[in-house]
Amino acid sequence: MSDKNYIGEWDMAWSDKDALAWYPDEQIIRFLARYVAKKIGIKNDEIKYWGNQKPIGLDLGCGTGRNLLPMCELGIDTFGFDLSSVAINFLANWLNTKGLKANLSYGDISTLPYPNDFFDFVVCHGVLDHMTKQTREKGLIEINRILKPGGFFFFSVISKSDSAFGFGDYLEDDTWVINEGFESNIPQAFFDINRVNDEFSNFNLINITQITQENLKGRSLIGSDKNYEKDDRFYIVASKPSQ
């Protein structure tokens, strides 16, 4: 998403219509309902916010917006940020078609265009594992900066138990450059619990869920351009330490 060395590769990936995803990840919906906002009735305004006021949230690495739209639909003051202008332009059109609004921008994760202590929460699904460790470290400093003290940080990274582990062109520790599919020529880093605890030590880790989906027969339903035997990810709820 946000390693500027891979802008062209992400623009190409998001230009492929077969790569587009239209529905949110279930764990995003669970996070929002548990920590941010949830529907309590069928009317548009029947929404319960867990804080004292309407929250401000950022989908960091929003891509074409499948996880951002539910935030808008919950009445959240929504921001979206991505490395790819192709993805952002697509998302702007999608929002307009649905009559929804969000503040969109694109650029590098190492210099996010937001004030200090601005967001109540940040979601970052399948993003931080698609960059080098150096870029990720810079991004985490920025996430910490823009979150309010006590603000939530929900992110997911791929596990070393995933069937894609070790495939591609070796780049650095537990990181390979993908050499096939929609995300070809983009880094993929893999994590275990120790690496999660180490790299995200500046945040309070509230909950770590590991979700494993194994394909027992036939072609996997995970992804549209690969046939995974096992899809294995960590979904983590964290927060910025209160000052």
C-alpha positions as CSV (number, residue, x, y, z in Angstrom):
1,M,0.0,0.0,0.0
2,S,2.4,2.7,1.2
3,D,6.0,1.9,0.2
4,K,6.5,4.6,-2.5
5,N,9.0,2.3,-4.3
6,Y,6.0,0.2,-5.3
7,I,3.5,2.8,-6.5
8,G,3.5,1.5,-10.1
9,E,2.9,-2.1,-9.0
10,W,-0.1,-1.0,-6.8
11,D,-1.5,1.1,-9.6
12,M,-1.3,-1.8,-11.9
13,A,-2.9,-4.2,-9.3
14,W,-5.9,-1.9,-8.7
15,S,-6.3,-1.4,-12.5
16,D,-7.2,-5.1,-12.9
17,K,-11.0,-5.3,-12.5
18,D,-10.7,-9.0,-11.5
19,A,-8.7,-7.9,-8.4
20,L,-11.5,-5.7,-7.0
21,A,-13.2,-6.8,-3.8
22,W,-16.7,-5.5,-3.1
23,Y,-17.5,-6.7,0.4
24,P,-15.8,-5.9,3.8
25,D,-13.7,-8.3,5.7
26,E,-15.9,-9.8,8.5
27,Q,-13.3,-9.0,11.1
28,I,-13.5,-5.3,10.2
29,I,-17.3,-5.4,10.9
30,R,-16.7,-7.2,14.2
31,F,-14.1,-4.6,15.3
32,L,-16.4,-1.7,14.4
33,A,-19.3,-3.2,16.2
34,R,-17.3,-4.0,19.4
35,Y,-15.2,-0.9,19.7
36,V,-16.6,1.9,17.5
37,A,-20.2,1.8,16.4
38,K,-23.0,-0.7,15.6
39,K,-26.4,-0.7,14.0
40,I,-29.2,-1.2,16.5
41,G,-32.2,-0.9,14.1
42,I,-33.2,-0.8,10.5
43,K,-33.3,2.9,10.1
44,N,-30.2,4.8,8.9
45,D,-29.9,6.8,12.1
46,E,-30.3,3.8,14.4
47,I,-26.6,3.6,15.3
48,K,-24.9,3.3,18.7
49,Y,-21.5,4.9,19.2
50,W,-19.4,3.5,22.0
51,G,-17.7,6.9,22.6
52,N,-19.2,10.1,23.8
53,Q,-19.5,11.6,20.3
54,K,-19.4,10.6,16.6
55,P,-16.0,9.0,16.0
56,I,-13.3,10.0,13.5
57,G,-11.8,7.1,11.7
58,L,-9.1,6.3,9.1
59,D,-8.9,3.4,6.8
60,L,-5.2,3.3,6.2
61,G,-4.4,1.5,2.9
62,C,-8.1,1.7,1.9
63,G,-7.5,0.5,-1.6
64,T,-10.8,0.7,-3.6
65,G,-12.7,1.0,-0.3
66,R,-14.4,-2.3,0.6
67,N,-13.7,-1.7,4.3
68,L,-14.2,2.0,4.2
69,L,-17.8,2.0,3.0
70,P,-19.2,0.4,6.2
71,M,-17.5,3.2,8.2
72,C,-19.4,5.8,6.1
73,E,-22.7,3.9,6.4
74,L,-22.3,4.0,10.2
75,G,-22.1,7.8,10.1
76,I,-18.5,7.8,11.1
77,D,-16.4,10.9,10.1
78,T,-14.4,8.8,7.6
79,F,-11.0,9.3,6.1
80,G,-9.3,7.0,3.5
81,F,-5.6,7.0,2.6
82,D,-3.7,4.9,0.0
83,L,-0.5,4.8,-1.9
84,S,-2.4,4.4,-5.2
85,S,-4.2,7.3,-6.9
86,V,-5.9,4.7,-9.2
87,A,-7.5,3.1,-6.1
88,I,-8.4,6.5,-4.6
89,N,-10.0,7.7,-7.8
90,F,-12.0,4.5,-8.1
91,L,-13.2,4.8,-4.5
92,A,-14.2,8.4,-5.0
93,N,-16.5,7.3,-7.9
94,W,-17.9,4.4,-5.8
95,L,-18.7,6.7,-2.9
96,N,-20.4,9.2,-5.2
97,T,-22.5,6.4,-6.8
98,K,-23.7,5.3,-3.3
99,G,-24.3,8.9,-2.1
100,L,-21.6,8.5,0.6
101,K,-18.8,10.9,1.6
102,A,-15.3,10.4,2.9
103,N,-12.1,12.5,3.0
104,L,-9.7,10.8,0.6
105,S,-6.0,11.3,-0.1
106,Y,-3.1,9.3,-1.4
107,G,0.6,9.3,-0.6
108,D,3.3,7.5,1.4
109,I,2.7,6.0,4.9
110,S,5.8,7.6,6.3
111,T,4.3,11.1,6.0
112,L,0.6,11.0,6.7
113,P,-1.2,14.3,6.1
114,Y,-3.1,14.5,9.4
115,P,-2.6,16.4,12.7
116,N,-1.3,14.8,15.9
117,D,-3.9,13.0,18.1
118,F,-6.6,13.3,15.5
119,F,-8.2,9.9,15.0
120,D,-10.4,7.9,17.4
121,F,-9.4,4.8,15.5
122,V,-7.3,3.5,12.6
123,V,-8.0,0.3,10.6
124,C,-5.2,-1.2,8.5
125,H,-6.3,-4.5,6.9
126,G,-3.6,-6.5,5.0
127,V,-1.4,-3.4,4.5
128,L,1.5,-3.4,6.9
129,D,2.7,-6.8,5.7
130,H,3.0,-5.5,2.1
131,M,6.0,-3.3,2.7
132,T,9.6,-3.5,3.9
133,K,10.3,-3.5,7.6
134,Q,11.9,0.0,7.3
135,T,8.8,1.5,5.7
136,R,6.6,-0.3,8.2
137,E,8.6,1.2,11.2
138,K,8.1,4.7,9.8
139,G,4.4,4.0,9.2
140,L,3.9,2.8,12.8
141,I,5.4,6.0,14.1
142,E,3.0,8.0,12.0
143,I,0.0,5.9,13.2
144,N,1.0,6.5,16.8
145,R,1.3,10.2,16.1
146,I,-2.2,10.6,14.5
147,L,-4.1,8.5,17.0
148,K,-5.7,10.1,20.0
149,P,-4.3,8.8,23.3
150,G,-6.3,5.6,24.0
151,G,-7.4,5.5,20.4
152,F,-7.9,2.1,18.8
153,F,-5.7,0.5,16.1
154,F,-7.0,-2.5,14.3
155,F,-4.7,-4.3,11.8
156,S,-4.2,-7.6,10.2
157,V,-1.0,-9.3,9.0
158,I,-0.4,-12.6,7.3
159,S,1.0,-15.5,9.4
160,K,4.1,-17.6,8.8
161,S,1.7,-20.6,8.8
162,D,0.1,-19.3,5.6
163,S,0.7,-21.5,2.5
164,A,2.3,-18.6,0.7
165,F,5.1,-18.4,3.2
166,G,8.5,-18.7,1.5
167,F,7.4,-18.3,-2.0
168,G,8.6,-15.5,-4.3
169,D,12.0,-13.7,-4.5
170,Y,13.6,-13.3,-1.1
171,L,13.9,-9.7,0.0
172,E,14.6,-9.6,3.8
173,D,13.8,-11.4,7.0
174,D,10.6,-13.4,6.4
175,T,9.7,-11.2,3.5
176,W,9.5,-12.2,-0.2
177,V,8.5,-10.3,-3.3
178,I,5.4,-11.9,-4.8
179,N,6.1,-13.2,-8.3
180,E,2.6,-14.1,-9.5
181,G,-1.0,-13.0,-9.4
182,F,-2.6,-9.5,-8.9
183,E,0.1,-8.5,-6.3
184,S,3.0,-9.5,-8.4
185,N,6.3,-7.6,-7.7
186,I,5.0,-6.4,-4.3
187,P,6.6,-7.4,-1.0
188,Q,4.9,-9.8,1.4
189,A,6.1,-10.0,5.0
190,F,5.0,-12.9,7.3
191,F,4.5,-12.8,11.1
192,D,4.4,-14.9,14.1
193,I,3.4,-13.9,17.6
194,N,6.9,-12.9,18.6
195,R,7.3,-10.6,15.6
196,V,3.9,-9.0,16.3
197,N,4.9,-8.3,19.9
198,D,8.2,-6.9,18.8
199,E,7.3,-4.7,15.9
200,F,4.1,-3.3,17.5
201,S,5.5,-2.8,21.0
202,N,4.7,0.9,21.0
203,F,1.0,0.0,21.2
204,N,-1.1,-1.8,23.8
205,L,-2.1,-5.1,22.3
206,I,-5.7,-5.7,23.5
207,N,-6.6,-8.8,21.5
208,I,-4.8,-11.1,19.0
209,T,-7.0,-13.5,17.0
210,Q,-5.4,-16.0,14.6
211,I,-7.8,-17.2,11.9
212,T,-6.9,-20.2,9.9
213,Q,-8.8,-21.4,6.9
214,E,-7.7,-24.7,5.4
215,N,-8.8,-26.0,2.0
216,L,-9.7,-29.7,2.4
217,K,-11.0,-30.5,-1.1
218,G,-11.3,-28.7,-4.5
219,R,-10.2,-25.2,-5.3
220,S,-9.9,-22.7,-2.5
221,L,-12.4,-19.9,-2.2
222,I,-9.7,-17.7,-0.7
223,G,-8.5,-15.2,-3.3
224,S,-9.4,-15.2,-6.9
225,D,-6.1,-15.7,-8.6
226,K,-4.4,-18.3,-6.3
227,N,-5.3,-21.7,-5.0
228,Y,-4.2,-21.6,-1.3
229,E,-4.1,-24.7,0.8
230,K,-4.1,-22.6,3.9
231,D,-5.0,-18.9,4.6
232,D,-3.7,-17.8,7.9
233,R,-3.8,-14.3,9.3
234,F,-3.5,-12.4,12.6
235,Y,-6.2,-9.8,13.4
236,I,-5.1,-7.5,16.2
237,V,-6.9,-4.9,18.3
238,A,-4.4,-2.4,19.8
239,S,-4.5,1.0,21.3
240,K,-2.3,4.0,21.7
241,P,-1.1,4.3,25.3
242,S,-2.9,7.1,27.2
243,Q,-0.7,10.0,28.2
